[in-house]
């Protein structure tokens, strides 16, 4: 394996690690070569025991904090949580965040050239699972020379990864932080992912996933999928508070007459918001990666292959912090409480905090006011 490194700064370093050893997937596929793009923040101490692996969510990447990735204005996704004196204090911890296999920010994924064919994988990319992502994390851990992470942490798909890492590699970490992560992907969430995928499939420009090099990819389908996701990520109260029935350019619309003919142009502020989501969707994420990663989330079930959930999480033997949010109805408190009970039944130290925020499922990224003291207290009390 080898490393390609860009110009580092003291606080933030970004590079790509190449593993020439084949990676066998849990579903039977294989990658002849794996590249992982990552960023690190802070310094690894002499004992090499202060490293925390941050796992990103579905549309995240390795750029969790610091400066944006070159060529993009998209802000790092966990800027509120990582840095000096913050929830993951870079004066205390060495933070590692890698783009998952199947992603689209430098790690091997559908847009990567297949060594067998000389053209992008597209939908021929081997089917990946959350377990494969955890195994890739261990490869990275070995490369960095870290025998055990102080913690593996993440939200949503990142929380799935943290839990899977803990049960597949229990000697490789000391603590687990899983935020807005249930023990399985519900049928409702699978249905949501399928709506988004069908929007992409229905776009003629998708070409079965072979749109790389074309003048235009499935921008329409990706945009529609992102609009669907945005409405279902935010709850009713948040949309009402943020937009209400406010009309564009008419702050006090009472008494205003509607246009004389029906127009496709947005009239309400919430429609304009969705238009922005649609316009930005294909600039931020590769549709094939979205398909691959949502399929990986569909398969996630900690009880799969076991008689029950208690047996499924029996290998998790390190302290676990679980966090749920009142406004996150897709990853509800009851399901996360069930996971906490299963872990506790095996005698493992587990705590479950239920927090409030108006940001719904995105609360852990956009509102860390209640989350930060919970996480810092957990890490500092146990470290």
C-alpha positions as CSV (number, residue, x, y, z in Angstrom):
1,X,0.0,0.0,0.0
2,X,1.1,3.5,-0.6
3,X,0.1,7.1,0.2
4,X,-0.6,10.1,-2.1
5,X,-0.6,13.2,0.1
6,X,-1.6,16.8,-0.6
7,X,0.0,19.8,1.1
8,X,-1.0,19.4,4.8
9,X,-1.7,22.0,7.4
10,X,-1.1,21.7,11.1
11,X,-4.7,21.0,11.9
12,X,-5.9,19.2,8.8
13,X,-4.3,16.7,6.5
14,X,-5.8,15.0,3.6
15,X,-4.5,12.0,1.6
16,X,-5.5,8.9,-0.2
17,X,-4.3,5.4,0.8
18,X,-4.1,2.6,-1.8
19,X,-4.4,-1.0,-0.8
20,X,-3.2,-3.4,-3.5
21,X,-4.5,-6.5,-1.6
22,X,-7.9,-7.5,-3.0
23,X,-10.9,-6.7,-0.8
24,X,-13.5,-9.5,-0.6
25,X,-17.0,-8.3,0.1
26,X,-19.4,-10.0,2.5
27,X,-21.9,-10.5,-0.4
28,X,-19.3,-12.4,-2.5
29,X,-17.9,-9.6,-4.8
30,X,-14.3,-8.5,-4.9
31,X,-12.3,-5.4,-5.5
32,X,-8.8,-6.0,-6.8
33,X,-7.7,-2.7,-5.4
34,X,-9.1,-0.3,-2.8
35,X,-8.4,3.4,-2.4
36,X,-9.6,5.3,0.6
37,X,-9.6,9.1,0.7
38,X,-9.3,10.5,4.2
39,X,-8.7,13.5,6.4
40,X,-7.1,13.7,9.8
41,X,-7.3,16.5,12.4
42,X,-5.2,17.0,15.5
43,X,-2.1,15.0,16.5
44,X,-1.6,11.3,17.3
45,X,0.1,11.1,20.7
46,X,3.2,9.1,21.5
47,X,1.1,6.2,23.0
48,X,-1.1,6.2,19.8
49,X,-4.1,5.8,22.0
50,X,-6.0,9.1,21.3
51,X,-7.4,8.3,17.8
52,X,-11.1,8.6,17.1
53,X,-12.6,7.4,13.8
54,X,-15.5,9.5,12.6
55,X,-17.8,7.6,10.2
56,X,-19.8,9.8,7.8
57,X,-23.5,9.5,6.9
58,X,-25.0,8.7,3.5
59,X,-24.2,11.9,1.6
60,X,-21.1,12.8,3.7
61,X,-17.5,12.3,2.9
62,X,-14.0,12.5,4.5
63,X,-14.3,16.4,4.7
64,X,-15.7,16.5,8.2
65,X,-14.0,19.7,9.3
66,X,-11.4,22.3,8.4
67,X,-11.2,23.7,4.8
68,X,-13.6,22.4,2.1
69,X,-12.4,19.9,-0.5
70,X,-10.5,21.6,-3.4
71,X,-12.8,22.7,-6.2
72,X,-15.9,22.8,-4.0
73,X,-17.6,25.4,-1.9
74,X,-19.5,22.8,0.1
75,X,-18.8,23.3,3.8
76,X,-17.4,20.3,5.9
77,X,-20.3,18.4,7.2
78,X,-19.4,18.3,11.0
79,X,-17.6,21.6,11.4
80,X,-19.6,22.3,14.6
81,X,-18.2,19.1,16.2
82,X,-14.5,18.8,15.3
83,X,-11.9,21.3,16.3
84,X,-10.0,22.8,19.3
85,X,-12.3,22.8,22.3
86,X,-15.2,21.3,20.4
87,X,-17.1,18.0,20.9
88,X,-14.2,16.1,19.3
89,X,-11.4,18.3,20.7
90,X,-8.4,18.3,18.3
91,X,-6.3,19.5,21.2
92,X,-7.0,16.2,22.9
93,X,-7.8,13.7,20.1
94,X,-6.5,12.6,16.7
95,X,-9.5,12.5,14.4
96,X,-9.6,10.3,11.4
97,X,-12.5,10.4,8.8
98,X,-12.4,8.4,5.6
99,X,-14.8,8.4,2.6
100,X,-16.4,4.9,2.5
101,X,-15.8,2.4,-0.3
102,X,-18.6,3.0,-2.8
103,X,-18.5,6.8,-2.1
104,X,-17.7,9.6,-4.6
105,X,-15.1,11.8,-2.9
106,X,-11.9,10.0,-3.8
107,X,-12.5,6.4,-2.4
108,X,-13.0,3.5,-4.8
109,X,-16.6,3.7,-6.0
110,X,-18.9,3.4,-9.0
111,X,-17.1,6.2,-10.8
112,X,-13.7,4.5,-10.4
113,X,-12.1,2.8,-13.4
114,X,-12.5,-1.0,-13.3
115,X,-9.0,-2.6,-13.8
116,X,-10.7,-5.4,-15.8
117,X,-12.5,-3.3,-18.3
118,X,-10.7,0.0,-18.4
119,X,-13.9,1.9,-17.9
120,X,-15.9,3.1,-14.8
121,X,-17.6,0.4,-12.7
122,X,-21.0,2.1,-12.8
123,X,-23.6,-0.4,-11.5
124,X,-21.1,-3.2,-12.0
125,X,-19.4,-2.1,-8.7
126,X,-19.4,-5.0,-6.2
127,X,-22.3,-4.8,-3.8
128,X,-21.1,-3.3,-0.6
129,X,-22.4,-3.6,3.0
130,X,-22.0,-1.7,6.2
131,X,-19.8,-4.6,7.3
132,X,-17.5,-4.0,4.4
133,X,-17.2,-0.4,5.4
134,X,-16.2,-1.5,8.9
135,X,-13.6,-3.9,7.5
136,X,-12.2,-1.1,5.3
137,X,-11.8,0.9,8.5
138,X,-9.6,-1.8,10.0
139,X,-7.4,-1.7,6.9
140,X,-7.0,2.0,7.4
141,X,-6.3,1.5,11.1
142,X,-3.5,-0.9,10.3
143,X,-2.0,1.5,7.8
144,X,-2.0,4.3,10.4
145,X,-0.3,2.0,13.0
146,X,-3.2,2.3,15.5
147,X,-3.9,-0.9,17.3
148,X,-7.1,0.4,18.9
149,X,-9.3,3.5,18.3
150,X,-10.2,5.4,21.5
151,X,-13.7,5.5,19.9
152,X,-15.5,4.9,16.7
153,X,-18.3,7.5,16.2
154,X,-20.9,8.5,13.7
155,X,-24.5,9.4,12.9
156,X,-27.1,7.6,10.8
157,X,-25.1,5.4,8.3
158,X,-22.0,6.5,10.3
159,X,-23.7,5.2,13.5
160,X,-24.4,1.9,11.6
161,X,-20.7,1.7,10.8
162,X,-19.7,2.4,14.4
163,X,-22.0,-0.4,15.7
164,X,-20.8,-2.9,13.0
165,X,-17.2,-2.0,13.7
166,X,-17.7,-2.7,17.4
167,X,-19.2,-6.1,16.9
168,X,-16.9,-7.3,14.1
169,X,-13.7,-5.9,15.6
170,X,-14.3,-5.6,19.3
171,X,-10.6,-5.5,20.2
172,X,-10.0,-2.6,17.8
173,X,-11.8,0.1,19.8
174,X,-12.4,1.2,23.3
175,X,-15.8,3.1,23.0
176,X,-18.7,3.4,20.6
177,X,-20.8,6.5,19.8
178,X,-23.8,5.8,17.6
179,X,-26.1,8.8,17.0
180,X,-29.5,8.5,15.3
181,X,-28.8,4.8,14.5
182,X,-31.3,2.0,14.9
183,X,-30.4,-1.7,15.1
184,X,-31.8,-2.2,11.6
185,X,-33.1,-0.2,8.6
186,X,-36.9,0.0,8.9
187,X,-39.2,-0.9,6.0
188,X,-40.2,2.8,5.9
189,X,-36.7,3.9,5.3
190,X,-36.1,1.2,2.7
191,X,-39.2,2.5,0.9
192,X,-37.8,6.1,1.1
193,X,-34.5,4.9,-0.5
194,X,-36.4,3.1,-3.2
195,X,-38.4,6.2,-4.1
196,X,-35.1,8.1,-4.5
197,X,-33.6,5.3,-6.5
198,X,-36.6,5.0,-8.8
199,X,-36.4,8.7,-9.5
200,X,-32.8,8.1,-10.8
201,X,-33.7,4.9,-12.7
202,X,-36.5,6.8,-14.5
203,X,-34.2,9.5,-15.8
204,X,-33.3,8.6,-19.5
205,X,-29.8,10.1,-18.9
206,X,-29.0,7.4,-16.3
207,X,-28.2,4.8,-19.0
208,X,-28.2,2.0,-16.6
209,X,-25.5,3.7,-14.6
210,X,-23.2,4.2,-17.6
211,X,-23.4,7.9,-17.8
212,X,-19.8,8.8,-17.1
213,X,-18.3,10.8,-19.9
214,X,-21.8,11.8,-21.2
215,X,-22.7,15.4,-21.7
216,X,-25.3,15.1,-18.9
217,X,-25.9,12.5,-16.3
218,X,-29.2,11.8,-14.5
219,X,-29.5,15.3,-13.1
220,X,-33.3,15.3,-13.2
221,X,-33.7,12.0,-11.4
222,X,-31.1,12.9,-8.8
223,X,-32.7,16.3,-8.2
224,X,-36.1,14.7,-7.8
225,X,-34.7,12.1,-5.4
226,X,-33.1,14.8,-3.3
227,X,-36.4,16.7,-3.1
228,X,-38.2,13.6,-1.9
229,X,-35.5,13.0,0.7
230,X,-35.5,16.6,1.9
231,X,-39.2,16.6,2.6
232,X,-39.1,13.4,4.5
233,X,-35.9,14.3,6.4
234,X,-37.5,17.4,7.9
235,X,-40.6,17.1,10.0
236,X,-43.9,19.0,9.5
237,X,-43.2,21.5,12.4
238,X,-39.8,22.4,11.0
239,X,-41.1,23.1,7.6
240,X,-43.9,25.2,9.1
241,X,-41.5,27.2,11.2
242,X,-38.9,27.7,8.5
243,X,-41.3,28.5,5.5
244,X,-44.9,28.6,6.6
245,X,-47.1,29.8,3.7
246,X,-44.7,32.6,2.9
247,X,-44.8,33.5,-0.8
248,X,-41.7,34.5,-2.8
249,X,-41.2,38.3,-3.0
250,X,-44.5,38.9,-1.2
251,X,-43.8,38.8,2.6
252,X,-47.4,39.8,3.4
253,X,-49.3,37.8,0.8
254,X,-52.7,38.3,2.3
255,X,-55.1,39.6,-0.4
256,X,-52.6,38.9,-3.2
257,X,-54.1,37.3,-6.2
258,X,-52.4,34.2,-7.7
259,X,-50.9,34.4,-11.2
260,X,-53.6,34.4,-14.0
261,X,-52.3,31.1,-15.4
262,X,-50.7,28.1,-13.7
263,X,-46.9,28.4,-13.7
264,X,-44.2,25.8,-13.0
265,X,-42.1,28.5,-11.3
266,X,-42.0,28.4,-7.4
267,X,-44.6,30.6,-5.8
268,X,-44.0,29.7,-2.1
269,X,-40.8,29.8,-0.1
270,X,-40.9,26.1,0.5
271,X,-41.0,25.5,-3.3
272,X,-38.0,27.7,-3.8
273,X,-36.1,25.7,-1.1
274,X,-36.9,22.5,-3.0
275,X,-35.7,24.1,-6.2
276,X,-32.4,24.8,-4.6
277,X,-32.1,21.3,-3.3
278,X,-32.8,20.0,-6.8
279,X,-30.2,22.3,-8.4
280,X,-27.5,21.3,-6.0
281,X,-28.1,17.6,-5.7
282,X,-26.2,16.4,-8.7
283,X,-23.3,18.8,-8.0
284,X,-22.8,17.2,-4.5
285,X,-23.1,13.5,-5.1
286,X,-22.8,10.8,-7.7
287,X,-26.2,9.1,-8.3
288,X,-24.6,5.6,-8.6
289,X,-23.0,6.1,-5.2
290,X,-26.3,7.0,-3.8
291,X,-27.8,3.8,-5.2
292,X,-24.9,1.7,-3.8
293,X,-24.9,3.2,-0.4
294,X,-28.6,3.2,0.2
295,X,-28.6,-0.5,-0.9
296,X,-26.0,-1.1,1.8
297,X,-28.2,0.6,4.4
298,X,-31.2,-1.5,3.3
299,X,-29.2,-4.6,4.3
300,X,-28.2,-3.4,7.7
301,X,-29.7,-5.5,10.5
302,X,-27.8,-6.3,13.6
303,X,-30.0,-9.4,14.2
304,X,-29.7,-10.8,10.7
305,X,-28.2,-14.3,10.9
306,X,-28.8,-14.5,14.7
307,X,-31.8,-15.8,16.7
308,X,-32.5,-12.4,18.1
309,X,-31.0,-8.9,18.6
310,X,-29.4,-9.8,21.9
311,X,-27.4,-12.5,20.2
312,X,-26.6,-10.2,17.3
313,X,-24.9,-7.6,19.5
314,X,-23.3,-10.0,22.0
315,X,-19.8,-9.3,20.6
316,X,-20.1,-5.6,21.5
317,X,-18.3,-5.5,24.8
318,X,-17.0,-1.9,25.0
319,X,-18.9,1.1,26.5
320,X,-21.6,2.3,24.1
321,X,-23.2,5.7,23.8
322,X,-26.5,5.8,21.9
323,X,-28.3,9.1,21.1
324,X,-31.8,9.6,19.7
325,X,-33.8,12.8,18.9
326,X,-37.4,13.6,19.6
327,X,-37.8,15.1,16.1
328,X,-36.1,12.2,14.3
329,X,-39.1,10.1,13.5
330,X,-37.3,7.9,10.9
331,X,-34.8,6.7,13.6
332,X,-37.1,6.7,16.6
333,X,-36.4,6.6,20.3
334,X,-38.2,3.3,20.8
335,X,-36.0,1.4,18.3
336,X,-32.8,2.9,19.8
337,X,-34.0,2.0,23.3
338,X,-34.5,-1.5,22.1
339,X,-30.9,-1.6,20.9
340,X,-29.7,-0.2,24.3
341,X,-31.7,-2.9,26.1
342,X,-30.2,-5.7,24.0
343,X,-26.6,-4.4,24.6
344,X,-27.3,-4.1,28.3
345,X,-28.7,-7.6,28.5
346,X,-25.2,-8.9,27.5
347,X,-23.7,-7.0,30.4
348,X,-22.1,-4.2,28.3
349,X,-22.0,-0.7,29.7
350,X,-24.5,1.3,27.5
351,X,-26.1,4.7,27.9
352,X,-29.0,6.1,25.8
353,X,-29.6,9.9,25.7
354,X,-32.8,11.2,24.1
355,X,-32.4,14.9,23.0
356,X,-34.6,17.6,21.5
357,X,-33.9,19.6,18.4
358,X,-35.9,21.2,15.7
359,X,-33.6,19.9,13.0
360,X,-35.0,16.3,12.8
361,X,-32.6,13.7,11.5
362,X,-30.0,16.3,10.7
363,X,-29.8,17.5,14.4
364,X,-26.5,15.8,15.1
365,X,-24.9,17.8,12.3
366,X,-26.6,21.1,12.6
367,X,-27.3,21.5,16.3
368,X,-24.7,20.1,18.8
369,X,-25.7,22.3,21.7
370,X,-27.2,19.3,23.7
371,X,-25.1,16.6,22.0
372,X,-21.7,18.1,22.8
373,X,-21.8,17.8,26.6
374,X,-23.2,14.2,26.3
375,X,-20.4,13.0,24.0
376,X,-17.5,14.9,25.7
377,X,-18.7,13.6,29.1
378,X,-18.8,10.0,27.8
379,X,-15.4,10.2,26.3
380,X,-13.7,12.0,29.1
381,X,-15.3,9.9,31.8
382,X,-14.2,6.6,30.2
383,X,-10.8,7.6,28.7
